[in-house]
Amino acid sequence: MRIFTASFATETNTFSPVPTDRASFEMAFYAAPGEHPETPTLCSAPMVVLRKRAREEGFELIEGSATWAEPGGLLQRQAYEGLRDEILGQLRAAMPVDGVILGLHGAMVAQGYDDCEGDLLERIREIVGPGILIASELDPHSHLTAKRVKNANILAAFLEFPHTDFYERGEHVVDLALRALKGEIKPVISTFDCRMIGVYPTSREPMRSFVDRMQAMQGKDGVLSVSLIHGFMAGDVPELGTQVMVVTDNDPAKGTKLAETLGMELFALRGTTAMPMLGTEAGLDAAVALAAKKPGKPVVVADVWDNPGGGVAGDGTLILRRIIERGIDNVAVATIWDPIAVTFCLAAGEGAQIQLRFGGKAGPDGGAPIDAHVEVVKAVEEGWQSFGKSRVTLGPAAVVRLEGTDIEVILNTNRTQTFEPDIFSNLGINPQSKDILLVKSTNHFHAGFEPVAAEIIYIDAGAPYPSNPKKTNYRKLVREIWPRVDMPF
Ligand SMILES: [Zn+2]
């Protein structure tokens, strides 16, 4: 038995000012065939799982490229076609194969391609023919298009948000694929369009129970897999929105019914699933009040909508500016994206005191740049942080301390959201010594920071992510979905 695997992933925020190109992939993660590390990345877990299963079971695994770009703006056409054709060429060279198992994200949009993954799957289907199994793991923050469902046999998304289960869901996809290849099951995908878009963290109710129930349905009564495609509201494509996806053992009627039942249950929960968020002033008031109680742990403040993980630049200054103006001290910030400022810090060297302009450069929505006299506390060729089992680079990075304060800011070159507290400690900042940690993340930071935080406060600073679908100026999304209309059904 011969199986081909590859991973090609990013999440495209079509409203972002930061273009995505080939260099964006090479900077974040690029592994040529055979060079994927033993640790999985968010979207390449199937490759790592397949290696293990191939060793145990003796089938032949042919690895293609595996690559990931930090979420950003529209992907350049040549970069998309180049990486796509690279993988298709590897598949052609590997033929004949019995199965293709991919690690995709599902929210990639390129110039001229609203549905990159659908395009890739369709071309793969053309190469392998109708009888060959095609399976993929997906991120739930994706678009589920008819073209993808038509050209794949098995699709399953991470269930958890934060995505703590990306490796386990990779195991799930690979396991179903191998069972199908052995003739034990005949997977069929059924979907239901919930005609809504929302934020569905599973770190809290009501989604915790909802996802636990979905999980419990798998592996029983012919139901092989249940996924919720959350959708991705910053990707302006026709099929934007939330969908339920059920894979049954050749029982599409049952799959369709279950998907609809779960989908309508979720629709009834609309507007109740997101974490409570405060405005900037109220959030900082709460953080200061909590820190004043000296809880012995930092108060973690999440800048929910300046999250590079959602494709924005991540150079927003709205909350930090108010921290400075209000005289709030003993704060550490992870991170502000500013390659120019990092270059200046590396040139000046550790210990240097310089006048520095940082942040707020990519566009008008994240706030104006901050001009400050700073000490370069740290300047390194590469900063990094953990994300579960994987390691995420910050690229060249610096820590600056604002003069006359204990406000320390991490500046990075490789855009990334904040995942784990070691983003601070790896650069010499003791997160436990700070009153307030300001992180850039919607919810992925939660798993790592919850154990070290006195409290977590979510601040909606109102920008730069298009977080209010009622107001976002979509051009390609023309279907009626909640909350753009009250009742889409
Ligand atoms: Zn996601």
Boltz pocket constraint, residues with backbone or C-beta under 6 A from the ligand:
constraints:
  - pocket:
      binder: B
      contacts: [[A, 139], [A, 140], [A, 141], [A, 163]]
      max_distance: 6.0
